[in-house]
Amino acid sequence: MLNSSERAKLRSLAQNINPIFQIGKNGVGENQVNDILDALSVHELIKISVLRSAETPTKLILDEVCERTGAEPVTAIGNKIVIYKRSEKDGVEHIL
């Protein structure tokens, strides 16, 4: 579980990254979950764009993605969500 200072640090780091996934009207699919897990193992912190066509509110998508990937929610602002998961992979420089 992230504390408020860690979450604030991650939010500031996330300002400089671009979304690498999009979630649309079909929600979060199994293939997307696997791709997100792969990205988290390399980057630890990722931003995801929620398209306007998504039928589920952004905050609920954030909760679902975190539940299915084991990641920590960082923030949900507008149509962007940011998640963090410490990588277990060797050679990855940890951001926290």
ZATI-643219 format. One record per residue (C-alpha): residue number from 1; residue in three letters; chain; x, y, z. Coordinates in pm, 1 decimal. Last residue first. Layout:
BEGIN
   num   residu   chaine         c1         c2         c3
   NUM      ALA        A          X          Y          Z
...
//
This chain:
BEGIN
   num   residu   chaine         c1         c2         c3
    96      LEU        A     1042.4      398.2     -517.1
    95      ILE        A     1147.4      428.3     -883.6
    94      HIS        A     1310.4       86.3     -896.1
    93      GLU        A     1581.0       33.3    -1159.1
    92      VAL        A     1499.5     -294.1    -1335.1
    91      GLY        A     1796.4     -529.3    -1364.6
    90      ASP        A     1622.5     -833.1    -1221.1
    89      LYS        A     1243.2     -844.6    -1261.0
    88      GLU        A     1026.7     -830.4     -948.4
    87      SER        A      891.3     -493.7    -1057.3
    86      ARG        A      712.9     -271.1     -810.1
    85      LYS        A      363.1     -203.2     -937.4
    84      TYR        A      228.3      142.3    -1007.3
    83      ILE        A      -88.2      267.3    -1176.3
    82      VAL        A     -189.8      592.1    -1343.4
    81      ILE        A     -532.3      658.8    -1489.8
    80      LYS        A     -626.1      911.9    -1753.9
    79      ASN        A     -974.2     1021.1    -1867.4
    78      GLY        A    -1007.3     1309.5    -1623.9
    77      ILE        A     -771.2     1236.8    -1337.7
    76      ALA        A     -743.5      889.6    -1187.3
    75      THR        A     -445.9      854.8     -957.5
    74      VAL        A     -184.5      622.3     -809.8
    73      PRO        A     -366.5      290.3     -788.1
    72      GLU        A     -138.7        7.4     -676.6
    71      ALA        A      -95.2     -291.4     -905.8
    70      GLY        A     -210.6     -649.0     -841.3
    69      THR        A     -295.8     -683.5    -1209.4
    68      ARG        A     -666.4     -775.5    -1195.6
    67      GLU        A     -746.0     -565.7     -888.2
    66      CYS        A     -548.3     -267.7    -1012.2
    65      VAL        A     -715.4     -277.4    -1354.2
    64      GLU        A    -1059.7     -309.3    -1194.1
    63      ASP        A    -1005.8      -20.6     -951.0
    62      LEU        A     -876.1      208.6    -1225.2
    61      ILE        A    -1170.3      109.2    -1446.5
    60      LEU        A    -1405.6      200.1    -1161.7
    59      LYS        A    -1240.1      541.6    -1130.0
    58      THR        A    -1265.7      602.0    -1506.5
    57      PRO        A    -1641.7      541.5    -1516.6
    56      THR        A    -1753.8      236.0    -1716.8
    55      GLU        A    -1920.0      274.0    -2057.7
    54      ALA        A    -1593.5      350.7    -2233.5
    53      SER        A    -1663.1      549.5    -2552.5
    52      ARG        A    -1485.5      852.1    -2405.9
    51      LEU        A    -1162.8      653.7    -2412.7
    50      VAL        A     -975.6      573.7    -2092.6
    49      SER        A     -605.2      648.7    -2134.1
    48      ILE        A     -354.2      446.7    -1933.9
    47      LYS        A      -41.5      575.8    -1761.5
    46      ILE        A      231.7      344.4    -1640.6
    45      LEU        A      469.4      319.9    -1344.5
    44      GLU        A      671.4        0.1    -1284.4
    43      HIS        A      839.5       37.5    -1628.9
    42      VAL        A      953.3     -314.4    -1723.9
    41      SER        A      738.4     -542.4    -1507.4
    40      LEU        A      455.0     -289.9    -1536.4
    39      ALA        A      460.1     -315.0    -1915.7
    38      ASP        A      431.1     -694.2    -1904.5
    37      LEU        A      146.3     -672.9    -1651.6
    36      ILE        A      -31.1     -419.8    -1873.6
    35      ASP        A        5.4     -651.7    -2173.1
    34      ASN        A     -140.4     -943.6    -1975.1
    33      VAL        A     -431.8     -730.9    -1853.5
    32      GLN        A     -489.2     -604.7    -2207.4
    31      ASN        A     -506.7     -962.2    -2335.7
    30      GLU        A     -761.9    -1048.5    -2065.0
    29      GLY        A     -984.6     -758.9    -2165.6
    28      VAL        A    -1048.1     -435.4    -1976.8
    27      GLY        A    -1361.8     -259.0    -2095.2
    26      ASN        A    -1530.6     -319.6    -2429.9
    25      LYS        A    -1619.6       49.7    -2462.8
    24      GLY        A    -1260.0      162.9    -2463.3
    23      ILE        A     -939.2      122.0    -2265.8
    22      GLN        A     -626.5      267.7    -2418.1
    21      PHE        A     -270.2      171.6    -2334.1
    20      ILE        A       69.9      343.0    -2340.8
    19      PRO        A      -34.9      678.4    -2196.0
    18      ASN        A      249.1      931.1    -2215.3
    17      ILE        A      494.0      998.6    -1933.6
    16      ASN        A      611.5     1329.7    -1789.5
    15      GLN        A      322.0     1393.3    -1551.5
    14      ALA        A      361.2     1039.9    -1418.4
    13      LEU        A      673.3     1132.6    -1220.5
    12      SER        A      475.8     1395.2    -1026.7
    11      ARG        A      197.2     1147.1     -954.7
    10      LEU        A      453.2      889.1     -840.9
     9      LYS        A      606.3     1133.7     -592.5
     8      ALA        A      261.4     1226.7     -459.0
     7      ARG        A      170.0      857.5     -417.7
     6      GLU        A      493.1      796.4     -228.2
     5      SER        A      419.7     1094.7       -1.6
     4      SER        A       60.7      978.9       57.4
     3      ASN        A      149.3      621.6      152.4
     2      LEU        A      134.8      339.5      -97.9
     1      MET        A        0.0        0.0        0.0
//
